[in-house]
Amino acid sequence: MNVTELARQLKTTREELLQKLPDLGFDIGHRAIKVDNVIAERIKQAWAQGERRERLKSKMEKQQRNTERAQSAAEPGGTSITIGDRITVSDLAEKLNTNVTHLIGYLMKNGIMASLNQEIDFETASIVVEDYGFKPVRGNADDAKKEAASTAELHVLKQQIASEEGATARPPVVVVMGHVDHGKTTLLDAVRETNVAEGESGGITQHIGAYQVVEKDRLITFLDTPGHEAFRAMRERGGQVADVAILVVAADDGLKPQTLESIRVIQKENIPFVVAINKIDKPGADIDKVKKELSEINLVPEDWGGKTICVPISAKKKEHIPELLDMVLLVADLEKFSANSDRDACGVIIEAHIDRSEGAVATVLVNTGTLKIGDEVTIGQTHGKIKALKNWKGENVATATPSMPVKILGLRGAPHIGDILRVAVLDRAKRKSRAKDYRFVDVDTQQQPATDEDDETQKKGELNIIVKADVLGSLEAFLASLKKLENKDVAIHVLKQGLGNITESDLALAEDVGAVIYGFSVTPSAEAQRMSYNSSVEIKTSKVIYELLDDIKARASTFIRKEIIEVPQGQLEILKVFRDSREQSIVGGRVKKAKITDGAKFRVMRENEPIDEGTIIEVQLNKQKVSEAPEGSECGLKVKGARGFHEGDILACYTEEERET
């Protein structure tokens, strides 16, 4: 056969063929013109094997680079954690994604005695971060300053109320906090002898509710805060406006992440609190275990010699509820909560929404003074004149006194939760200015994604959504949770957000831009429902927030770039070849370096060069099928996908994992 024709069949040049033939064991000379046909066939086989080895070598090197990159990302200098000049132990545990009790124990072992809400400096925190396998980065305090500024007005209001002249005793405002499903709403049911839990989706409270009850001829105001993780900001607001906290802990479950977060909020706001150890009627209840876990974070129960009030209760069976309320009133008597009811009212917005028939509606907790129908009020960027006041039962009332929650009607727009209500008469010019300003912060605005993004952002996947919710607090919680779902591979664009049912304009916008509509505790209007029959727009509605977030998370995950990472296992030195076939081969050998598992992949290495690759389909020890062969053992392997084994070959075994890039 002509050498040029052979090179053409092998898809290479004549010069490259003659140059590589000596490496393949064929020395026909650099000036050869023809080659024997039998030799030519051998050359073809050797050439194919050589190309396969080159591909295997290239693949192996690429996988090794991917593995090294993945490992380096987990080492200090890889994933970074930003820390301010000081950080609380609970916040640091959250950043490290570890249990706060574990972190406290770690600090104690290293001679640092720090409680849940105690701060440690950057130098100490950076050592901890490095020990946990991350890179510490000192961040500026801008975020902390913004957070402090957002609550500064409320703290000033509290101080003013505490120092007012003419103040008289007022009902305590009690916030019920704790982990999801530990029985907060059931406790309120027992206190109010109503049934709110069955009306909540999934048994989870999803709005801030305010209620008043009478115990021993004294009023107590209760705030119910949502338990799901998405409502963290709402729980903090509840903590900021409360006087006393009831921390609910299930006796059969103990302290959980949201329990610890609630404790952090309570300690941050310096609120006196009582621990209600709930579900003592359940078979797995262990009150002492809960007390032990509390002691581990420096909250020692009173009967253990500490100062933390603990009351075992069963909210479901309404057991020991009077004892719990007695403790709340005792704390209130010790703290002497007071306010001046003879002045203009000030209060805090704890809920807001747009009602189709009533317009902008807000729930305010009056802190001081008396709020009356006809009062002109300013709340953040909006204002209005009180047209109606309704108590928590929905009954019309003429006035609202300190510690009383009321729904107010007559506002020009929905305020933000946490805004301060003040009675103040605005002149016409200021009213116009406020109305103009408010249009820029109204929750029913459209947000278009930026068009001047950099090249890196342009490479992201984009998920366009429209969000509608029933009340402002839920909308804010939903939008805050969305930020956690974004990553370097996907950008979530909220094209429109608003309150109320899904409308035809929502569908029209979604159809134009290819968006998905998410409705939390709302439904499509009749017109939108008819329009949806002939539309390709997806509408997802639910009364449970995490169902919607899970759907968005699943959609966002499709944009995440992933790569295959090799996880090395042990090596098998072949001592005997029993069968050599591409379909199924059997070899025996000794395991080196680490264990080998059934189902692992391998490369056949000969003189440190990859020869072939395949998969283990069965591992045998002492003629018995096993799931793995430990290091140092002699075993038999049944494999597929490779052949041509020689005694002395090494099978370098590995598994593959899919990881985000």
N, C-alpha and C positions, 0 to 999 in steps of 0.2 A: 504494500500500500504506500502511496506517495505521502511523505511527511506533511506536506501542505494540506492534503485532503484530511489527514488524521487531525491536524490542528483545527481545521474547519469544523469537524464533527465534535470536537471537544470544546468548541466555542472559545478558542484562544488564538494567539498568533503563533506562527512557526518559530519565531525567536524565543518566545516565552516557553513553548513546549520543550524545545531543545535545552533550555536553561534548567527546567525543573526535572527533566527525566532522570538525571543522576541521583537526585534526592529520593526518587521513587524506586531506585534500584535498576535503572535501565541506562547503560552507558553506550549509546549508539554513535557518539561523536557529534561535534557541533556543526559538521558540514554534511551530515547524512541527508540523502535525498529520498531514499525509500527505506521501508522497514517491513520485515516479514509479517504476513497477516496474523499468524499465531501470536507473535510478539505484540502486534497492534492491539489485539483483543485484551491481552494482559495489561497493556498500558491503559486502555480504557477503564478497566476495573480498578486499577491502582489510582488512576486520576480521580474517579468518582469517590473512592474512599478518602483520598487526600482532601477533596473539596468538602466532604462531610466533616472531616476532622477540623478543617478551618472554620466551618460554620459552628461546630460545637465549641471550639476554643473562643470564638468571638462572642457567642452566647454566654459562655461561662464567665468571661471577663466583664461583660455588661451586667450580669446578675450580681457579680461580686461588688461592682461599683455601686449598684443600687442598694445592696445590703449594707455596705460601709456608710453610705449617705444616710440611710435610715437609722443606723446605730449612732452616728454622730449627732443626729437631731435629738436623740434622747439623752445625750451627755451634756454636762455643763458647757455652755456656749452654743447649744442647740436651741431648744425652746426657752424663751425668756419670760420672766415674770417681773412686772413693773411694781416697784414699791416706793412709797413716799418716805419722808424723813422718819415717820413713825407709823406703825400699823398695829391694829389690835390682833390678838391671837386668833380670834374667830375669823376675822377677815383674811388673815394669812392662811388659815386652814382651808378656807374656801378657794383661794387662789391656787393652793397646792392640790386641791381636789382630794383632801384627806379628812378623816374624822377628827373633830376638834379635840376630843378626849385623847386620841392617839398623839396628837401634836403636843398637848399639855404634858403627857407622859414622857415624850421625847425631850421636851425642854427640862423637865425635872431631872431626868437622867444626866443631863449636861449642866446641872447646877443652877438652872434658871427657874425660879418659882413665879409663875405667871398664871393668872386666872383667865377665864374666858374672854372678858372684856378689857383686860389689861393691855397696855401698849408696850411694844418693844421697839428699839431704835433700828435704823436701817442696817447698821453693821451686824447686829445680832441676827436680824431677819435674813440678811444675805447669806450668812453661814448656814442657816437652816435650809434656805432655798437650794444652795449648792449641794447640801447633803441629801436632799430629796431628788437630785438629778436635774436641776434647772439652772438657768443663768439669771442672776439677779440684775435688774436694771433700775437705777434710781430715777424715779419720775418726779415731775414738778407737782406742786400742790394745787394746781388749777382746779382739778375735778373736785377735790375736797373743799376748796373755797366756794365753788358753785353750790355744792350740796349744803354747806353751812349757811350760805346766803339765802337759800330757798326756805329754810326753817327759822331764820333769824327773827322775822316779823312775828311768828307765832310765839317764840320764846320771850320776846319783848312784851307781847300781850299778856302772857302768863305772869311776868314779873309785875306789870302794871296792876293786874287784878289782885295779886297777892299783897300789894302795898296800898290799895285803895282805902280811903277813909269811909266810914259808914257801911262797911261790909258786914254782912250777916251770913250765917251758915247756909250752905247750899247742898243739894244732893251730890254725892260722889258720882263721877263718871267712870264706869268700869269697862275695861276692854277685856274680851275673852280671846286668848291667843293659844297657839299650840300647833302641833303637826296635823296634817290632813287625816281625817277619819279617827281622831282620838276622842271625838264626842263633844266638840264645842257647841255646835248647833243643838244637839240633843240636850246639853246642859241648859241652854237658853229655853228650850221647850219646857224643861222641868221647872225652870224659874217662872216662866210666863204662863205655863200650863196651856200652851198652844202647840201647834205642830207645823213648824217651819221646815224641818228636815225633809219631809216628804215632798214639799214643794220645790226643793232645790234639786237641780239636775245632778244625778250621780251621788246625792247626799252631800254635796260639797257646796258651802256657801260661796256665792260668786259676786255678791254686792256687799257694800258696807251697809249694815242695818243698825238702826238706833231704836231702843225700846226703853220704856220706863215701867218699873214695877214698884209695888208697895210692900215693904217688909217691916213689921212692927211699927206701923203708922209712919214710916219714913220712906221717902222716895229714893230709888236708886236708878240711875241711867246706865243702860248696858249698850256697849258697842260690840257688834259681831264682826270680826274680820275674816276675810277669806283664808282658807287653809292651803290652797294649791300654790305651788312655787311661782306661777305666773303672776300672782297677786302680791308679791313681796313689797312693792312700793305702797300698796294700799294698806298692808299690815303696819308698815312704818308710820303712815299717817294716823292710823288708829292709835298707835303708841304715843304719838305726839300730842293728841288732844285728850288723853285719858288721865285720870287721877290715880286709879288703882287698876292693877292687872290681875286677872285670874289666868294662871298658866295651867292648861289642861294637859295631863300626861296619862296615857293609857297604862293601866297596871299590868297589862299583858304584853305591852310592846316597848315600854321604856322611852328613853330620850332618843329622838330622831333628828335629822338635819333641820327641819323647820322648827322643832322644839328649841334647838340651840340658837337658831336665828331669832326666834321670839325672845329668848333670854337676852340676846345681844341688844335687841331693840329696847327691852325693858331697862336694862342696865345703862344703855346709852342715854335714855331719857330720864333716868333716875326716878323711876316710878316704883312705889311700894307695891308688892305683889303677894299673892297667895297661891300656892300650888294645889290644884285639885287633882288628886290621883283617882282617875275615873276607871270605870269598868271593873270594879272590885268584885262584881258578881260573876265574872267569867272564870271558867275552870283554870286557865293559865295565869291568873292574876298573881302578881308577886310585889306587894307594896314595899317590902324591904329592898328588893332589887332596884326599884325606882329611887328610893332614898339613898341607896349606895351610889347610884349614877349621879345624883344631885351632889352628893358629898365630894365626888371626884372632880367636880368643877367648882368647888368651894361654896356650894349652897347647902350647908349642913342643916338638916331639919331640927326643929325645936326639941323634939323628944330625943334627939341624939346629941343635945348640948349646943345646938347652933341657934340661928335666928330666923331660919326659913320656915314659914307657917305652911304645914302640909295637912290637907283635909281629905281623907279617903271618902269617895262618894261613888254612887251608881246613878248616873243621870237617867239611864233607861228605866230603872225601878224607883227613881225619885227618893233615893236613900241618902240621908245626911245633907240634903240641900239646905235646910235651915241653919245647920252648923256652919256651912260654908258662907252663907250670907251674914251670919253673926260675925265671922272673922272679917268680912269686908267692911261692915259697919264699925267694927273695932278699929281697923286701920284708919277709916275715915275720921273717927273721933280723935285719934292720936294726931293725925295730920291737920285737922281743923280747916277743912276746905271752906272758903267763903267768897262772896262777891257782893257788889253793890247793885241792887235791883232798881235803884232810883235814878239811874243815869241812862244815857243813850246806849243802845245795845251794841255789843261786839260779839262776833261768833266765828266759827270755822266751818267752811263748806265740807261736808263729808260725802256728798253724792250730788250728781247733776246729770240731767238728760233733757232731750227735747221731746215733748209730748205733742202728738198731732192736734189734740183738742185744747190742751192747756198751754202750749208754747214752751218756753224755757222754764224748767222746774229744777229747783235745788233743795237739798236737805241741809239745814244749818243746825249746828249745835251751839246754842247761845252760851257764851262764856261769862258775860257780865252784862248788866243792864236788862231792860225789858224791851223786847221787840214787839211792835204793834202794827196792826193793819193801818196803812196810810203812810208809814215811815218811808222816806226816800233813802236808798242804800247804795253804796258803791262796793263792788266785789271785784278785785283785780282789775281786768280790762273792761268790765261791763258794769251796768248800773240798772236801776229800776225803782219802781214804787210798789210797795207791798200791797197786792190786791187781795190776797187770801193767805191764811195760815192754817195748816192742818197738822194735827198731832200724829203720832206713830200709828194710831188706829184708823187714821183717815178722817177723823172728826174735825170740823171747823172750830177754831179757837180764836179769841180776840187778841190774846197776848201770849208771849213766850218768855218765861223767866229763866234765870241762870240754870244751866245744866239740862235744859229742856231741848230735845230735838224736834224740829218742825220742818215741814215742807212749805216752801214759799213760792208764790206765783206772782208774776208781774215784772220779771227781769227782761231786759232787751236781748240777752243772749245767755247761753249756758256758761257759767264760770268754770274754773279749773278746781279740782279737788285740792283742798289745802289752802285755798284763797281765804283771806280774812274779810268778813262782812262788817261794814261799819255804817252806822246811821249818819248820813251827811247830805245836805242839800247842795246840789250842783247848780251853778248858773248855766244859762243856755249855751254859752261858748264852750264851756268845759264838757257839757253833754255831747256836743257835736264832735269835739276832739276825741272823747272816749269812744263814741260810736264809730268814728273813723279808724281809731286804733284797733278796736275789737274785730273789725272785718279782717284784719290780717292774722288773727289768731283763732278765728272761728273754726270749729272742728269739721265743718262740712265743706272744706276747701279741696281743690284738686292739686296734686303735687306731680309735676312732670319730672322725669329723671333728667339729670344733667346731660348736656350734649357735648361738653368739652372735656370728657374724661381722658385720662392719659392712656397710653398704649397698653399698660398692664391691666387697667380696668376693662378696656375694650375686649380683652381675651376672656373675661368672665362670662359665665352663663347668666342669663337674665330671667328672672321670674317676676312677671307683672301681676299684681293683685289689687283688688278693691276690697276694702274692709268696711263693714257696717255693723254697728252694735246698738244695743238698747239703751245703755247708759254710758256716761263719760268715763267713769272709773273702769269699767270693763274694756272700753276702747283703749284707754291708756295702758292698761295691763297687757292687752293683746299686742299693741305696737311695741312696748318695751321688750316683750318676749321675742318678737320678730328679729330684733337686733342680734340676739344670741345665735340665730340660725344662719346668719350670713358668714361666709368664709372667703378665702382668697379665690375660690373657683366660681362662686355664684353671688350675684347681687340681687336683693329682693327690693323691687320698686313698688311702693304703695302709691298707686296713681290717684287714688281717691279714698278718703276716709270720712266717715260721718255717722250720725245717729239716726235711727229710724229704720223702717223697712226698706228692702231693696226695690229700687224704682226702675222705670223704663230707661232713664238717662244712665243709670249704672250699667244696664245691659248694653246700651248703645256704645258707651265708652269701652266696655270690656270687649265687645265684638270688633271695634276698630283697631285695638292695640293687642288683641290676643291675651287678655287678662282673665284670671280666675277670680270669681266673687266669693268672699267669705262673709257669712252672716252669723254673728254671735247673738243668740236669743232674739233674732228677728227672722222674718219670712219675706218672700217676694210679695209685692203688692199684687192685686188682681190683674192689673194691666201688665205688670212685669211677668207674671206667671203665664199669661196668654202669649206674650212676646217670646218667652223662652222655648215654647213648643217648636218654633221655627228657627231657633238660634242654636249655634254650636257652643255657646258660652257655658262653661261649667259653673254651677252655683253650689257651694258647699255651706250648709247651715247646721248649727248644732247649739245645744244649750250647755255644753261642756267645753270649756275653752281648750283643753289639751287635745281633744279630738281634732279640732281645726289645726292646731299647731303641729300635730303629728302628720297631718296631710301635707302641710307646707314643708315640713322636714323631709318627708319622703320625696317630694318633687325636687327639693333643693339637692338631695343626695345624688340625683341622676346627673348633676353637673360636675360632681366632684371627680377630679382626675385621680386615677389609681394606677398603681404599678405592682408587678409581681416581685416579691422579695423572697429570696432563698434563705431558709433557716437550716444551717448545716446540722447533720447528724453524725453518726459514727462512720467508720470505714470498714469494709470487709476485704481482707486479703484472701484471694481465692487459693485454696489448697487442692481442690479437686473439681473437675468439670464432669458432671454425670450425664447431662444432655445439653446439646448446643443447637438451638433452633430459634428462628425469629419469632414464631408464635409462642413458644414456651421453652425456657431453658431451666436447668437445675444445676446449681453450683453449691459447693460447701466451702466453708472458710472460717477464719477467726476474726472476731469483731474487735476493732481498735478505736481508741480515742473517745467514743461515746456509744450510746445505745443505737440500735437500728429498729425501726418500727415497720409494721405491716402497712403497705400502701405508699411507702416513701419512694421517691424517685432517686435515680443514681446516674453517675457517669462512670464509664469504664476508663480508668487511667492506666496507661502503660508508659513507663519511663517519664512520668509527670506530664504526659500529653493525653488529651481526651481522645478516645477511640470510638466510643459509641455511647448511647444513653438509653435508659429504659425505666421500667417501674417494677417494684417488688409486689407480687400478688400473694405471696404466702411466706411466712417465717416458721421454721421448725427447730425445736430443741428436743433432743433425745427422741426424735421421730414423732413428737407431739406438736400440733399446730399451736402457735402462741402469737400474741399481739406484738411482742417486741423481744429482741435479743440484747442482753446487757453487754457492756464492755467487758472484754476478756473471755467471753464464751465462744464456743465453736457451734456453729449452726448451719442449717441448710436453707437456701433461698430458692423459691420458685419465682422466676422473673419473666417479663415479656418485653418486646420492643428492641432487644439487643441480642447480638450473637457474636461468634468469633472469640469467645473467652479463652484465655491462656492461664495456666497456673502461674501464680505470682502477680496477676492483674489486681488492681485495687478498685473496688466499687465505692466511690465517694458518694454517700447517701445524703439526701436533703429533702425537706418539705417546702412547699410554696405557700406564701401568705399574701393576700391582697391588702395593700395598705394605701392610704391617701398620700399623694405626692406633696 
